[in-house]
Amino acid sequence: MHPYIHAQTRPDKPACISPATGEIVTYRQLDERSNRIAHLFRSLGLKRGDVIAVCLENHPLYLEIAWANQRSGLYMVCISTKLTAPEVEYIVRDAGAKLFVISRTMTELAERIAPLLPDALLFMAGGEPAPGYRAWDSACAALPTTPIADQSSGADMLYSSGTTGRPKGVKFALSEEPIDAPTTLVQLLRKLYDVNEDTVYLSPAPLYHAAPLRWCIAVQHLGGAVVLMDRFDPEAALKLTERYRATHAQWVPTHFIRLLRLASQTRARYDVSSLRCAIHAAAPCPIPVKERMIEWWGPVVHEYYAGTEGNGMTAITAQEWLKKKGSVGRAVYGEIKICNGAGEEIGPMTEGVIYFAGGKPFEYHNAPEKTAESRNARGWSTLGDVGYVDRDGYLFLTDRKAFVIISGGVNIYPQEIENLLITHPCVMDVAVVGAPDEEMGEKVVAVVQPVRAELAGPQLAAELIDFARERLSHVKVPRQIDFTHELPRHPNGKLYKRLLRDAYWGKKSSIV
């Protein structure tokens, strides 16, 4: 399936709905607009294998460009709207992008970027362009709505969030299949979650992240409607679920935590019974948080584990999870391999680095050493996570290998401590990192965002240490509690923990 097919069979069906503006893009419009953009690419000399970059807020145009890219055989780099001009420049240059599109809503950022990219074709969407940019809207307006003559399958090339270092582009070989051939993700969504032409998919996260972009594309492959939130707001998410009778939605644990922080009368105000699949991923979900979500929404809460690299995937239903609390499921794509430090496979119930065998090959663009580091001698690939499988093949995540705290020779995994502290009623968000310690090498430090700023202080710090001491072994109890107004967390739920850790190791002046 493909939007051009849906444009022929159900032309007036909504493909994308933007609640913020009220705009509805039908499948006919999606097909015609993506064709116009594909013609623009060709008129500018872009050919199969070339790279474009976009920096846009959540807007239907994002998906129109994505589909034009998909039918033009290009690579599409999606850039966070939260980055600075030098960070954007680095990604555009590293990717070798020949065309860069930014929204007029980010004019100030665009003006800083323009002199940094003198060799790129610069476009601005959404109105009169800033100096140095061409008008995107007028450039596309007069072009044909019919397909280009040389359609071929394109792909995304998404840059990792840089949580453990400078971002790196994840690159796949372009498919030789026709543009309407089903992808692995399309097949998985149809099989695991029954996504089809009647699906109404609520997408609350930014499209510059892998899951929101790829899942929206997959839903439109299958003819469903995407309800595209411009930004996440917990009550608005409930309201939109009720308003559009959303059948599917994808979340991250941070969303769940903020939904559960709403007053009980607010949560009860909205009807979310239309949800058949509330799918979450991107970061580990504390067990008590997920228990409460299942109590509230019922057995529709699904979880999966995967990465931008697409090298494997696990999945678990609510019913399975209640029997295997804390698990992220069994493999549904690729084969799980747990390996020791030497890269050798180890048995069940033994902690090690998580690898996948048999998944889709990938490379890190312009980073052969990083590509090599992600493989072992057998060619299995890893995202750098640590965990174990039980005797039934269910995977349990422990933490990121890069974030293990070694204190007095003992390995301490921050995730376990974070999962406990987030359950304290005064904690809105928390991250645990290792800080230098003369005696032990490293000590456990918890950086806490309280639910109200005025709670920060010695009294809450002591209360949290006592809270942890009652529930964890003494080596895991934080030696230090620091407070911040907000943790450096991306809207996709991933934490820039590297920034927090660097603050304690003298690589950054402040974290607050």
DRENMIDO-304596 format. One record per residue (C-alpha): residue number from 1; residue in three letters; chain; x, y, z. Coordinates in Angstrom, 1 decimal, always signed. Layout:
N
   num   residuo   cadena     east    north       up
   NUM       ALA        A        X        Y        Z
...
This chain:
512
   num   residuo   cadena     east    north       up
     1       MET        A     +0.0     +0.0     +0.0
     2       HIS        A     +1.0     +3.6     -0.5
     3       PRO        A     -0.6     +7.1     -0.3
     4       TYR        A     -0.9     +7.2     -4.1
     5       ILE        A     -3.1     +4.0     -3.9
     6       HIS        A     -5.2     +5.5     -1.2
     7       ALA        A     -5.5     +8.7     -3.2
     8       GLN        A     -7.2     +6.6     -5.9
     9       THR        A     -9.4     +4.5     -3.7
    10       ARG        A    -10.3     +6.9     -0.9
    11       PRO        A     -9.2    +10.3     -2.1
    12       ASP        A    -11.1    +12.4     +0.5
    13       LYS        A    -10.0    +10.3     +3.5
    14       PRO        A     -7.9    +12.3     +6.0
    15       ALA        A     -4.3    +11.3     +5.9
    16       CYS        A     -3.1    +13.9     +8.4
    17       ILE        A     -5.0    +16.1    +10.9
    18       SER        A     -3.4    +19.1    +12.6
    19       PRO        A     -5.5    +20.0    +15.7
    20       ALA        A     -3.4    +23.1    +16.3
    21       THR        A     -4.5    +24.7    +13.0
    22       GLY        A     -7.5    +22.7    +12.1
    23       GLU        A     -5.9    +21.7     +8.8
    24       ILE        A     -6.9    +18.3     +7.3
    25       VAL        A     -4.8    +16.9     +4.5
    26       THR        A     -6.6    +14.2     +2.5
    27       TYR        A     -4.8    +11.4     +0.7
    28       ARG        A     -5.4    +13.1     -2.6
    29       GLN        A     -3.7    +16.2     -1.3
    30       LEU        A     -0.9    +14.2     +0.3
    31       ASP        A     -0.2    +12.5     -3.0
    32       GLU        A     -0.4    +15.7     -5.1
    33       ARG        A     +1.7    +17.7     -2.8
    34       SER        A     +4.4    +15.1     -2.4
    35       ASN        A     +4.5    +14.8     -6.2
    36       ARG        A     +5.0    +18.6     -6.5
    37       ILE        A     +7.9    +18.4     -4.0
    38       ALA        A     +9.4    +15.5     -5.9
    39       HIS        A     +9.4    +17.5     -9.1
    40       LEU        A    +11.1    +20.4     -7.1
    41       PHE        A    +13.8    +18.0     -6.1
    42       ARG        A    +14.5    +16.9     -9.6
    43       SER        A    +14.3    +20.5    -11.0
    44       LEU        A    +17.1    +21.4     -8.5
    45       GLY        A    +19.3    +18.6     -9.8
    46       LEU        A    +18.8    +16.2     -6.8
    47       LYS        A    +19.2    +12.6     -7.8
    48       ARG        A    +18.9     +9.2     -6.2
    49       GLY        A    +21.2     +8.9     -3.2
    50       ASP        A    +21.4    +12.7     -2.5
    51       VAL        A    +20.5    +14.1     +0.9
    52       ILE        A    +18.1    +16.7     +2.0
    53       ALA        A    +17.7    +18.1     +5.5
    54       VAL        A    +14.6    +19.6     +7.2
    55       CYS        A    +14.1    +21.6    +10.4
    56       LEU        A    +10.4    +22.0    +10.9
    57       GLU        A     +7.8    +22.0    +13.7
    58       ASN        A     +5.2    +19.2    +13.7
    59       HIS        A     +3.1    +20.2    +10.6
    60       PRO        A     +1.5    +18.3     +7.7
    61       LEU        A     +4.3    +19.7     +5.5
    62       TYR        A     +6.7    +17.5     +7.3
    63       LEU        A     +5.0    +14.3     +6.1
    64       GLU        A     +4.5    +15.7     +2.6
    65       ILE        A     +8.3    +16.2     +2.3
    66       ALA        A     +8.9    +12.8     +3.8
    67       TRP        A     +6.7    +11.2     +1.1
    68       ALA        A     +8.3    +13.2     -1.6
    69       ASN        A    +11.7    +12.0     -0.3
    70       GLN        A    +10.4     +8.4     -0.2
    71       ARG        A     +9.3     +8.5     -3.9
    72       SER        A    +12.5    +10.4     -5.1
    73       GLY        A    +15.1     +8.0     -3.9
    74       LEU        A    +16.7    +10.5     -1.5
    75       TYR        A    +17.9    +10.5     +2.1
    76       MET        A    +16.0    +12.8     +4.5
    77       VAL        A    +17.8    +14.1     +7.6
    78       CYS        A    +15.4    +15.4    +10.3
    79       ILE        A    +16.9    +18.0    +12.5
    80       SER        A    +15.7    +18.9    +16.0
    81       THR        A    +14.2    +22.4    +16.3
    82       LYS        A    +15.9    +22.7    +19.7
    83       LEU        A    +19.5    +22.8    +18.3
    84       THR        A    +21.7    +25.8    +17.9
    85       ALA        A    +22.9    +27.1    +14.6
    86       PRO        A    +26.4    +25.5    +14.9
    87       GLU        A    +24.7    +22.1    +15.8
    88       VAL        A    +22.5    +22.4    +12.8
    89       GLU        A    +25.5    +23.2    +10.6
    90       TYR        A    +27.4    +20.2    +11.9
    91       ILE        A    +24.6    +17.8    +11.0
    92       VAL        A    +23.9    +19.4     +7.5
    93       ARG        A    +27.6    +19.3     +6.7
    94       ASP        A    +28.2    +15.8     +8.1
    95       ALA        A    +25.2    +14.4     +6.1
    96       GLY        A    +26.3    +16.2     +2.9
    97       ALA        A    +22.8    +17.6     +2.5
    98       LYS        A    +22.4    +19.6     -0.6
    99       LEU        A    +19.0    +21.2     +0.3
   100       PHE        A    +17.9    +22.6     +3.7
   101       VAL        A    +14.3    +23.5     +4.6
   102       ILE        A    +13.4    +25.4     +7.7
   103       SER        A    +10.1    +26.9     +9.0
   104       ARG        A     +9.4    +30.6     +9.2
   105       THR        A     +8.5    +30.1    +12.8
   106       MET        A    +12.2    +29.7    +13.4
   107       THR        A    +13.3    +32.8    +11.5
   108       GLU        A    +15.8    +33.8    +14.2
   109       LEU        A    +17.6    +30.4    +14.0
   110       ALA        A    +17.4    +30.4    +10.2
   111       GLU        A    +19.2    +33.8    +10.0
   112       ARG        A    +22.0    +32.4    +12.1
   113       ILE        A    +22.2    +29.3    +10.0
   114       ALA        A    +22.3    +31.0     +6.5
   115       PRO        A    +25.9    +32.3     +6.6
   116       LEU        A    +27.1    +28.9     +7.9
   117       LEU        A    +25.7    +27.0     +4.9
   118       PRO        A    +26.8    +29.0     +1.8
   119       ASP        A    +26.8    +25.9     -0.5
   120       ALA        A    +23.4    +24.5     +0.4
   121       LEU        A    +20.1    +25.3     -1.3
   122       LEU        A    +18.2    +27.1     +1.5
   123       PHE        A    +14.4    +27.2     +1.6
   124       MET        A    +12.0    +28.6     +4.1
   125       ALA        A     +8.4    +27.3     +4.4
   126       GLY        A     +5.4    +29.2     +5.7
   127       GLY        A     +5.6    +32.7     +4.3
   128       GLU        A     +8.0    +35.4     +3.2
   129       PRO        A    +11.5    +33.9     +3.5
   130       ALA        A    +14.4    +35.4     +5.5
   131       PRO        A    +17.4    +36.8     +3.7
   132       GLY        A    +19.4    +34.0     +2.0
   133       TYR        A    +16.4    +31.7     +1.7
   134       ARG        A    +14.1    +30.9     -1.2
   135       ALA        A    +10.3    +30.7     -0.6
   136       TRP        A     +9.3    +27.0     -0.4
   137       ASP        A     +5.6    +27.5     -0.9
   138       SER        A     +5.9    +29.4     -4.2
   139       ALA        A     +8.7    +27.1     -5.4
   140       CYS        A     +6.3    +24.1     -5.2
   141       ALA        A     +3.0    +25.8     -6.2
   142       ALA        A     +3.2    +25.6    -10.0
   143       LEU        A     +4.8    +22.2    -10.3
   144       PRO        A     +3.0    +19.1    -11.6
   145       THR        A     +0.9    +16.9     -9.3
   146       THR        A     +1.7    +13.8    -11.3
   147       PRO        A     +4.6    +11.5    -10.4
   148       ILE        A     +8.1    +12.1    -11.5
   149       ALA        A     +9.3     +9.8    -14.3
   150       ASP        A    +12.0     +8.0    -12.2
   151       GLN        A    +10.4     +7.2     -8.9
   152       SER        A    +12.5     +5.1     -6.6
   153       SER        A    +12.5     +4.3     -2.9
   154       GLY        A    +14.1     +6.8     -0.5
   155       ALA        A    +14.9     +6.6     +3.2
   156       ASP        A    +15.5     +8.6     +6.3
   157       MET        A    +19.0     +9.2     +7.7
   158       LEU        A    +18.4    +10.2    +11.3
   159       TYR        A    +21.0    +11.4    +13.6
   160       SER        A    +21.2     +9.9    +17.1
   161       SER        A    +20.3    +12.2    +19.9
   162       GLY        A    +23.8    +12.4    +21.1
   163       THR        A    +23.1    +11.2    +24.6
   164       THR        A    +26.5     +9.7    +24.9
   165       GLY        A    +28.5    +11.8    +22.4
   166       ARG        A    +28.2    +13.9    +19.2
   167       PRO        A    +25.3    +12.9    +17.1
   168       LYS        A    +25.9    +10.4    +14.3
   169       GLY        A    +23.8     +9.6    +11.3
   170       VAL        A    +22.2     +6.2    +11.0
   171       LYS        A    +22.3     +5.2     +7.3
   172       PHE        A    +20.7     +2.2     +5.5
   173       ALA        A    +21.2     +1.2     +1.9
   174       LEU        A    +18.4     +2.5     -0.3
   175       SER        A    +15.9     -0.2     -1.2
   176       GLU        A    +15.7     -1.5     -4.7
   177       GLU        A    +12.0     -2.4     -4.1
   178       PRO        A     +9.1     -0.3     -5.7
   179       ILE        A     +8.0     +2.6     -3.7
   180       ASP        A     +4.8     +0.8     -2.6
   181       ALA        A     +6.5     -2.3     -1.3
   182       PRO        A     +5.7     -2.8     +2.4
   183       THR        A     +8.6     -2.1     +4.8
   184       THR        A     +9.5     -4.3     +7.8
   185       LEU        A     +7.9     -1.7    +10.1
   186       VAL        A     +4.7     -1.6     +8.1
   187       GLN        A     +4.5     -5.4     +8.3
   188       LEU        A     +5.1     -5.4    +12.1
   189       LEU        A     +2.5     -2.7    +12.7
   190       ARG        A     -0.1     -4.6    +10.8
   191       LYS        A     +0.8     -7.9    +12.5
   192       LEU        A     +1.4     -6.7    +16.1
   193       TYR        A     -1.1     -3.8    +16.4
   194       ASP        A     -3.6     -4.3    +13.6
   195       VAL        A     -2.9     -1.0    +12.0
   196       ASN        A     -5.1     -0.6     +9.0
   197       GLU        A     -7.1     +2.0     +7.0
   198       ASP        A     -9.5     +2.5     +9.9
   199       THR        A     -6.7     +3.4    +12.3
   200       VAL        A     -6.6     +6.9    +13.9
   201       TYR        A     -3.1     +7.4    +15.2
   202       LEU        A     -2.3    +10.1    +17.7
   203       SER        A     +1.3    +11.3    +17.5
   204       PRO        A     +2.3    +13.5    +20.4
   205       ALA        A     +6.1    +13.6    +19.8
   206       PRO        A     +8.3    +15.6    +17.4
   207       LEU        A     +8.7    +14.1    +14.0
   208       TYR        A    +12.4    +14.7    +14.0
   209       HIS        A    +12.7    +11.5    +16.1
   210       ALA        A    +12.7     +8.1    +14.6
   211       ALA        A     +9.6     +6.5    +16.1
   212       PRO        A     +7.2     +9.4    +15.5
   213       LEU        A     +8.4     +9.9    +11.9
   214       ARG        A     +8.5     +6.2    +10.9
   215       TRP        A     +5.3     +5.2    +12.6
   216       CYS        A     +3.4     +8.1    +11.0
   217       ILE        A     +4.8     +7.1     +7.6
   218       ALA        A     +3.8     +3.4     +8.3
   219       VAL        A     +0.3     +4.4     +9.3
   220       GLN        A     -0.1     +6.3     +6.1
   221       HIS        A     +1.3     +3.4     +4.1
   222       LEU        A     -1.6     +1.4     +5.5
   223       GLY        A     -4.2     +4.2     +4.9
   224       GLY        A     -4.8     +5.3     +8.5
   225       ALA        A     -5.2     +8.9     +9.7
   226       VAL        A     -2.5    +10.6    +11.7
   227       VAL        A     -3.5    +13.2    +14.3
   228       LEU        A     -0.4    +15.3    +14.7
   229       MET        A     +0.0    +17.2    +17.9
   230       ASP        A     +2.2    +20.3    +17.6
   231       ARG        A     +3.6    +19.6    +21.1
   232       PHE        A     +2.8    +17.3    +24.0
   233       ASP        A     +0.5    +18.5    +26.7
   234       PRO        A     -1.0    +15.8    +29.0
   235       GLU        A     -4.5    +17.1    +29.2
   236       ALA        A     -4.6    +18.0    +25.5
   237       ALA        A     -3.5    +14.5    +24.6
   238       LEU        A     -6.5    +13.1    +26.5
   239       LYS        A     -8.8    +15.7    +24.9
   240       LEU        A     -7.6    +14.8    +21.4
   241       THR        A     -7.9    +11.1    +22.0
   242       GLU        A    -11.6    +11.6    +22.9
   243       ARG        A    -12.2    +14.2    +20.1
   244       TYR        A    -10.8    +12.1    +17.3
   245       ARG        A    -11.6     +8.7    +18.8
   246       ALA        A     -7.9     +7.7    +18.5
   247       THR        A     -7.4     +4.0    +18.2
   248       HIS        A     -3.6     +4.0    +18.4
   249       ALA        A     -1.1     +6.3    +20.1
   250       GLN        A     +2.6     +6.1    +20.9
   251       TRP        A     +4.0     +7.4    +24.1
   252       VAL        A     +7.2     +7.5    +26.2
   253       PRO        A     +7.4     +7.0    +30.0
   254       THR        A     +7.7    +10.8    +30.5
   255       HIS        A     +4.3    +11.2    +28.9
   256       PHE        A     +2.9     +8.6    +31.2
   257       ILE        A     +4.3    +10.2    +34.3
   258       ARG        A     +2.9    +13.6    +33.3
   259       LEU        A     -0.5    +12.1    +32.5
   260       LEU        A     -0.6    +10.4    +35.9
   261       ARG        A     +0.4    +13.7    +37.6
   262       LEU        A     -2.9    +15.3    +36.4
   263       ALA        A     -5.6    +15.6    +39.0
   264       SER        A     -7.8    +12.5    +39.2
   265       GLN        A    -10.9    +14.6    +38.2
   266       THR        A     -9.1    +15.9    +35.1
   267       ARG        A     -8.1    +12.3    +34.0
   268       ALA        A    -11.7    +11.2    +34.6
   269       ARG        A    -13.1    +14.0    +32.4
   270       TYR        A    -12.0    +12.4    +29.1
   271       ASP        A    -13.1     +9.2    +27.4
   272       VAL        A    -10.1     +7.3    +26.1
   273       SER        A    -12.0     +4.0    +25.6
   274       SER        A    -11.4     +4.2    +21.8
   275       LEU        A     -7.7     +3.4    +22.4
   276       ARG        A     -7.0     -0.2    +21.2
   277       CYS        A     -3.2     +0.2    +21.4
   278       ALA        A     -1.3     +2.6    +23.7
   279       ILE        A     +2.2     +1.8    +22.6
   280       HIS        A     +5.3     +3.0    +24.5
   281       ALA        A     +9.1     +2.8    +24.0
   282       ALA        A    +12.2     +5.1    +23.8
   283       ALA        A    +13.1     +4.8    +27.5
   284       PRO        A    +12.6     +2.4    +30.4
   285       CYS        A     +9.3     +2.7    +32.1
   286       PRO        A     +9.3     +2.4    +35.9
   287       ILE        A     +7.1     -0.6    +37.0
   288       PRO        A     +4.8     +1.4    +39.2
   289       VAL        A     +4.1     +3.9    +36.5
   290       LYS        A     +3.2     +1.2    +34.0
   291       GLU        A     +1.0     -0.6    +36.6
   292       ARG        A     -1.0     +2.6    +37.1
   293       MET        A     -1.4     +3.1    +33.3
   294       ILE        A     -2.7     -0.4    +32.9
   295       GLU        A     -5.1     +0.1    +35.8
   296       TRP        A     -6.3     +3.3    +34.2
   297       TRP        A     -6.5     +2.3    +30.5
   298       GLY        A     -6.7     -1.4    +30.7
   299       PRO        A     -4.8     -4.1    +28.8
   300       VAL        A     -4.2     -1.8    +25.8
   301       VAL        A     -0.7     -0.7    +27.0
   302       HIS        A     +1.9     -2.3    +24.7
   303       GLU        A     +5.7     -1.9    +24.8
   304       TYR        A     +8.5     -2.4    +22.4
   305       TYR        A    +12.3     -2.0    +22.4
   306       ALA        A    +14.1     -0.9    +19.3
   307       GLY        A    +16.4     +1.9    +18.2
   308       THR        A    +16.9     +4.3    +15.3
   309       GLU        A    +19.4     +1.7    +13.9
   310       GLY        A    +16.5     -0.7    +13.2
   311       ASN        A    +18.7     -3.7    +13.9
   312       GLY        A    +16.1     -5.6    +16.0
   313       MET        A    +12.9     -5.2    +17.9
   314       THR        A    +11.1     -6.8    +20.9
   315       ALA        A     +7.5     -6.4    +21.9
   316       ILE        A     +5.3     -7.3    +24.8
   317       THR        A     +1.6     -7.0    +25.5
   318       ALA        A     +0.0     -5.8    +28.8
   319       GLN        A     -1.1     -9.3    +29.6
   320       GLU        A     +2.4    -10.6    +29.1
   321       TRP        A     +4.0     -7.8    +31.0
   322       LEU        A     +1.8     -8.3    +34.1
   323       LYS        A     +3.4    -11.8    +34.3
   324       LYS        A     +6.9    -10.5    +33.4
   325       LYS        A     +7.0     -7.1    +35.0
   326       GLY        A     +9.9     -5.0    +33.8
   327       SER        A    +10.4     -6.9    +30.6
   328       VAL        A    +10.4     -5.2    +27.2
   329       GLY        A     +9.3     -8.5    +25.6
   330       ARG        A    +10.5    -11.1    +23.2
   331       ALA        A    +12.1    -10.6    +19.8
   332       VAL        A     +9.8    -10.0    +16.9
   333       TYR        A    +12.5     -8.9    +14.5
   334       GLY        A    +16.1    -10.1    +14.8
   335       GLU        A    +17.4    -12.5    +17.3
   336       ILE        A    +18.5    -11.4    +20.8
   337       LYS        A    +22.0    -12.3    +21.8
   338       ILE        A    +23.4    -11.4    +25.3
   339       CYS        A    +27.2    -11.2    +25.2
   340       ASN        A    +30.0    -10.7    +27.8
   341       GLY        A    +32.8     -8.2    +27.6
   342       ALA        A    +34.7    -10.5    +25.2
   343       GLY        A    +31.7    -10.5    +22.8
   344       GLU        A    +30.8    -14.1    +23.5
   345       GLU        A    +27.2    -15.2    +23.9
   346       ILE        A    +26.1    -16.0    +27.5
   347       GLY        A    +23.1    -17.9    +28.8
   348       PRO        A    +19.8    -16.8    +30.3
   349       MET        A    +19.5    -14.9    +33.6
   350       THR        A    +23.1    -13.5    +33.1
   351       GLU        A    +23.6     -9.8    +32.5
   352       GLY        A    +25.5     -8.6    +29.5
   353       VAL        A    +25.5     -6.3    +26.4
   354       ILE        A    +22.4     -6.8    +24.2
   355       TYR        A    +23.1     -7.6    +20.6
   356       PHE        A    +20.7     -8.5    +17.7
   357       ALA        A    +21.5    -11.0    +15.0
   358       GLY        A    +19.8    -11.1    +11.6
   359       GLY        A    +18.4     -7.6    +11.7
   360       LYS        A    +18.7     -4.9     +9.1
   361       PRO        A    +22.3     -3.8     +8.3
   362       PHE        A    +23.1     -0.2     +9.1
   363       GLU        A    +26.1     +2.1     +9.3
   364       TYR        A    +27.0     +5.3    +11.1
   365       HIS        A    +27.5     +7.9     +8.4
   366       ASN        A    +31.1     +9.1     +8.2
   367       ALA        A    +32.0     +7.1    +11.3
   368       PRO        A    +33.4     +3.8    +10.4
   369       GLU        A    +35.0     +3.4    +13.8
   370       LYS        A    +31.5     +3.8    +15.5
   371       THR        A    +30.1     +1.3    +13.0
   372       ALA        A    +32.8     -1.2    +14.0
   373       GLU        A    +32.2     -0.6    +17.7
   374       SER        A    +28.6     -1.5    +17.2
   375       ARG        A    +29.5     -5.0    +15.9
   376       ASN        A    +31.1     -8.0    +17.4
   377       ALA        A    +33.2    -10.7    +15.6
   378       ARG        A    +30.1    -12.5    +14.5
   379       GLY        A    +28.6     -9.4    +12.9
   380       TRP        A    +25.9     -9.0    +15.6
   381       SER        A    +25.1     -5.4    +16.3
   382       THR        A    +24.3     -3.5    +19.6
   383       LEU        A    +22.8     -0.2    +20.6
   384       GLY        A    +25.0     -0.2    +23.7
   385       ASP        A    +22.3     -1.3    +26.2
   386       VAL        A    +22.9     -3.8    +29.0
   387       GLY        A    +20.4     -6.5    +30.1
   388       TYR        A    +19.5    -10.2    +30.2
   389       VAL        A    +16.9    -12.6    +28.9
   390       ASP        A    +15.0    -14.9    +31.2
   391       ARG        A    +14.5    -18.6    +30.5
   392       ASP        A    +11.4    -17.8    +28.4
   393       GLY        A    +13.2    -15.5    +26.1
   394       TYR        A    +11.9    -12.2    +27.6
   395       LEU        A    +14.4     -9.3    +27.6
   396       PHE        A    +15.0     -7.1    +30.6
   397       LEU        A    +17.0     -3.9    +30.3
   398       THR        A    +19.4     -2.9    +33.0
   399       ASP        A    +20.9     +0.3    +31.6
   400       ARG        A    +23.2     +1.9    +29.1
   401       LYS        A    +26.7     +0.5    +29.1
   402       ALA        A    +28.1     +4.0    +29.0
   403       PHE        A    +26.2     +5.1    +32.2
   404       VAL        A    +27.2     +2.2    +34.5
   405       ILE        A    +28.6     +3.7    +37.8
   406       ILE        A    +31.6     +1.8    +39.2
   407       SER        A    +31.9     +2.6    +42.9
   408       GLY        A    +34.5     +0.7    +44.9
   409       GLY        A    +34.7     -1.9    +42.1
   410       VAL        A    +30.9     -2.5    +42.2
   411       ASN        A    +28.8     -1.9    +39.1
   412       ILE        A    +25.7     +0.2    +39.9
   413       TYR        A    +23.0     +0.7    +37.3
   414       PRO        A    +21.3     +4.1    +37.5
   415       GLN        A    +18.1     +2.9    +35.9
   416       GLU        A    +17.1     +0.9    +39.0
   417       ILE        A    +17.6     +3.9    +41.2
   418       GLU        A    +15.8     +6.3    +38.8
   419       ASN        A    +12.8     +3.9    +38.6
   420       LEU        A    +12.5     +4.0    +42.4
   421       LEU        A    +12.9     +7.8    +42.9
   422       ILE        A    +10.4     +8.7    +40.2
   423       THR        A     +7.7     +7.1    +42.3
   424       HIS        A     +8.2     +9.6    +45.2
   425       PRO        A     +5.3    +12.0    +45.1
   426       CYS        A     +7.5    +15.0    +45.2
   427       VAL        A     +9.6    +14.0    +42.1
   428       MET        A     +8.6    +15.1    +38.6
   429       ASP        A    +11.8    +13.8    +36.9
   430       VAL        A    +15.1    +12.3    +38.0
   431       ALA        A    +18.4    +11.2    +36.6
   432       VAL        A    +21.2     +9.3    +38.4
   433       VAL        A    +24.8     +9.7    +37.4
   434       GLY        A    +28.3     +8.9    +38.7
   435       ALA        A    +30.4    +11.7    +40.1
   436       PRO        A    +34.1    +11.6    +41.0
   437       ASP        A    +34.9    +10.3    +44.5
   438       GLU        A    +38.4    +10.2    +46.0
   439       GLU        A    +37.8     +7.0    +48.0
   440       MET        A    +35.4     +5.0    +45.8
   441       GLY        A    +36.2     +6.3    +42.4
   442       GLU        A    +32.6     +7.3    +41.7
   443       LYS        A    +29.7     +8.1    +43.9
   444       VAL        A    +25.9     +8.0    +43.1
   445       VAL        A    +24.3    +11.4    +42.5
   446       ALA        A    +20.6    +11.9    +41.9
   447       VAL        A    +19.6    +15.0    +40.0
   448       VAL        A    +16.0    +15.8    +40.8
   449       GLN        A    +13.3    +18.0    +39.2
   450       PRO        A    +10.7    +18.4    +42.0
   451       VAL        A     +7.0    +18.7    +41.2
   452       ARG        A     +7.2    +22.3    +42.6
   453       ALA        A    +10.3    +24.4    +42.6
   454       GLU        A     +9.9    +25.5    +46.2
   455       LEU        A    +10.3    +21.9    +47.4
   456       ALA        A    +13.9    +21.8    +46.4
   457       GLY        A    +16.2    +21.9    +49.4
   458       PRO        A    +17.9    +19.9    +52.2
   459       GLN        A    +14.6    +18.6    +53.6
   460       LEU        A    +13.5    +16.9    +50.4
   461       ALA        A    +17.0    +15.7    +49.8
   462       ALA        A    +17.1    +13.9    +53.1
   463       GLU        A    +13.7    +12.5    +52.6
   464       LEU        A    +14.7    +11.1    +49.2
   465       ILE        A    +17.8     +9.5    +50.6
   466       ASP        A    +15.8     +7.9    +53.4
   467       PHE        A    +13.2     +6.8    +50.8
   468       ALA        A    +16.0     +5.1    +48.8
   469       ARG        A    +17.7     +3.6    +51.9
   470       GLU        A    +14.5     +1.8    +52.8
   471       ARG        A    +14.2     +0.1    +49.4
   472       LEU        A    +17.7     -0.3    +48.0
   473       SER        A    +21.0     -1.8    +49.1
   474       HIS        A    +23.3     +0.7    +50.7
   475       VAL        A    +25.7     +0.8    +47.7
   476       LYS        A    +22.9     +2.1    +45.5
   477       VAL        A    +21.6     +4.8    +47.7
   478       PRO        A    +22.5     +8.3    +46.4
   479       ARG        A    +25.3     +9.9    +48.3
   480       GLN        A    +24.2    +13.3    +47.0
   481       ILE        A    +20.9    +14.8    +45.8
   482       ASP        A    +21.0    +17.9    +43.6
   483       PHE        A    +18.0    +19.8    +42.2
   484       THR        A    +17.3    +21.4    +38.9
   485       HIS        A    +14.4    +23.2    +37.4
   486       GLU        A    +14.3    +20.8    +34.3
   487       LEU        A    +16.4    +17.9    +33.1
   488       PRO        A    +17.9    +18.0    +29.6
   489       ARG        A    +15.4    +15.6    +28.2
   490       HIS        A    +14.2    +15.5    +24.6
   491       PRO        A    +10.5    +15.3    +23.9
   492       ASN        A    +11.0    +11.7    +22.8
   493       GLY        A    +11.7    +10.9    +26.4
   494       LYS        A    +15.5    +10.4    +26.0
   495       LEU        A    +17.7    +12.1    +28.5
   496       TYR        A    +21.0    +13.8    +27.6
   497       LYS        A    +22.6    +12.2    +30.5
   498       ARG        A    +26.0    +12.9    +29.1
   499       LEU        A    +25.5    +16.6    +29.8
   500       LEU        A    +24.6    +15.9    +33.5
   501       ARG        A    +27.6    +13.6    +33.9
   502       ASP        A    +30.0    +16.1    +32.3
   503       ALA        A    +29.0    +18.7    +34.9
   504       TYR        A    +30.4    +16.6    +37.7
   505       TRP        A    +33.6    +15.6    +35.8
   506       GLY        A    +34.6    +19.2    +35.1
   507       LYS        A    +33.5    +19.3    +31.5
   508       LYS        A    +30.7    +21.8    +32.0
   509       SER        A    +30.2    +24.6    +34.5
   510       SER        A    +26.6    +24.0    +35.7
   511       ILE        A    +23.7    +21.8    +35.3
   512       VAL        A    +21.0    +24.0    +36.9
